[in-house]
């Protein structure tokens, strides 16, 4: 590959990865063309991009960025995956697809998260974390729970008072009907 072509590819990679903060490296060697197409389709449905590129070109494109840590010590043919709503959702999808027998040689090989290098074992650990959506729902639940608890306690006290008043009124009506003087007592 000529120097001009390498520079063009590097510049294209820099533009493509400009807004990327986290990415994972995966092994796609050994996948047939049909399985690779199916893998790319499955990833595209989750808004995840997959790109196979020479490690040396990827190193040049990510040099000086927080993504550079992903390529430290990496060897062999690797593909980059990035996208999804967050790195946890990305890791979950990669680990799920790696467990699928249809994509047998596909496996995570590491990556970078927040500028820190991830080993393959750490990618599996990250996939077990709650995703951004799950974290937001837990946060909303924690924010709303004190108010909901207070409202239920206030309503419960008012409901108990209303129940006691109703019971007293019903017993008072029965007592009032029993306390009324009979006609014999009035005529005597």
N, C-alpha and C positions, 0 to 999 in steps of 0.2 A: 504494500500500500504506500503510495507516495506521500510526502510530507503535506502537500496541499490537501489531499483527501483526508488525511488524519486530522488536520486542522479544521476542515469543514465538519467532520463527524464530531470532533470535540466541541466545537462551537454549538452545534445542534444539541448535543447532550447537555451543555451548560444551560441553554435556553429551556430545554425540557425539564431539567431538574432545578430550575431557579427557585421555585416556590416550595420545593419538597423539603420537609424537615426530618422525616423518618422514612427509611426504606429497609427492605429485607432482601437478602441474597438467597437464591434457590438454585437447586440443581435440576436441570431439565435434560441432561444428557441421557440418551437411551429411550426417550419418548418418540414414538412414531409420529409422522406428520399428522395423521388423523387425531391421535391423542393430544398432540400439541394444540391443534385447532380447538378441540373440545376444552382443553385446559384454558386457553385464552378466552374462549366464549364464557366459561364459568366465571373467570376473573372479571371480565368486562361487565357481566351482569351485576357484580358487586362494586362497580366503579373502581376497579383495580387495574393498573397498567403493568404489563410485563414486557421487558426489553432485554434481549440478549445482545451483549456487546463485549468486545475484548476488554479484559481487565486493565490493560495498560491505558486504553482510551478512557475507560471509566475513571481511573485514577487521575488522569490529566484533567478530566472535566470536573471532578469534585475537589481538586486540589485547592486548599484554602477555605473550604466550606466545612460545615459540621458533618457532611456525608462522607468525608474522606476517611473517617475512622472505620467505615464498613469494609474498605478494601485493604486494610493493614493485614499483611500476612495471608491474604486470600490467594489460593492457587487453583488452577484448573478452570474449566469453563463454568461460568456462573451467569445467572440471569438476575436482573433487578426487578423487584415488584414494589410498587408504591401506590398510594391512593387510599380508598375507603374513608370512613369518617374519622378514624384515628388509628394509631399504630396497634392498639389492642384488637380492633376489628380486623385489621390487616393480618395480624398474627393468628387470630382465630381461624380465618379463612384459609391461610396457608397450611396450618396444622391440620385442619379438616380435610383439605384436598390431599395432603401428604398421606393421610390415613386411608384414603380411598384407593382400593386396589386397581382401579382403572388407570390411575396415574402413578403406577408403582415406583419408578425410579425418582419421581418428583419428591424433593425433601428440602426443608429449610437448611441453610448453611450459615446463618448469622445475619448480621445487619447492623443498623445504627438507630438509636432512639435518643433523641435529645443530645446528640453529639457524642454519646457513649456507645462503644462497640458492644454488640450482642453476640454471644456464642449461640450455636444451635440449641443447646439445652435451655438457654435463657429465652429463646423465642417460644419454646413450649411453655415455659413458666408465664411469660407475658400473655399468652393466649388464654390462660386461666383467670386473668384479672377481669373485673367488670369493665365493659366497654363504656364509652362516653355517655351513651344513651342510658345505660343502666345506672351509672353514677349520678346522672341528673335526676332520674326517677327516685333514687334513694335520698338525694338531697332534698327534693321537693317533699317527700314523705316526712323527713325529719323536720323540715320547716313547718309543715302543716300540722304535725301531730300535737304540739302543745295547745294550739288553738282548738283543735278538734276535741282534745281531752277536756279543756276548760268548758267548751260549749256543752259537751255531754254531761259534765258535772253540774253545770247550772241548770240544764234542762231536767236532769234527774231529780234535783231538789224540788224544783217547781212541780214536776210530775208527781212526786211523792206527796207534796202538800195538797195538790188538787185531788189526789186519790183519797187522802184522809178527809178532806172537806166533803167529798162526795159520799164517803161511807158515813160520816157523821150526819149528813143531811138525810140519807136514807134511814138511818137508825132513828133520827129525830122524828121523821114522818111516821114511822111505825109506833114510836113512843107517844107521839101526839095523838094518834088515832086510838091508842089504848087508854090514854088519860082523859079522853072526852067523857063527860058525865052522861049516864044513860037516862032514858026517859023516866024510869022508875025513881031515880034519885032526885030528879028535878020536881016531880009531882009530889013527892013526900014532904 
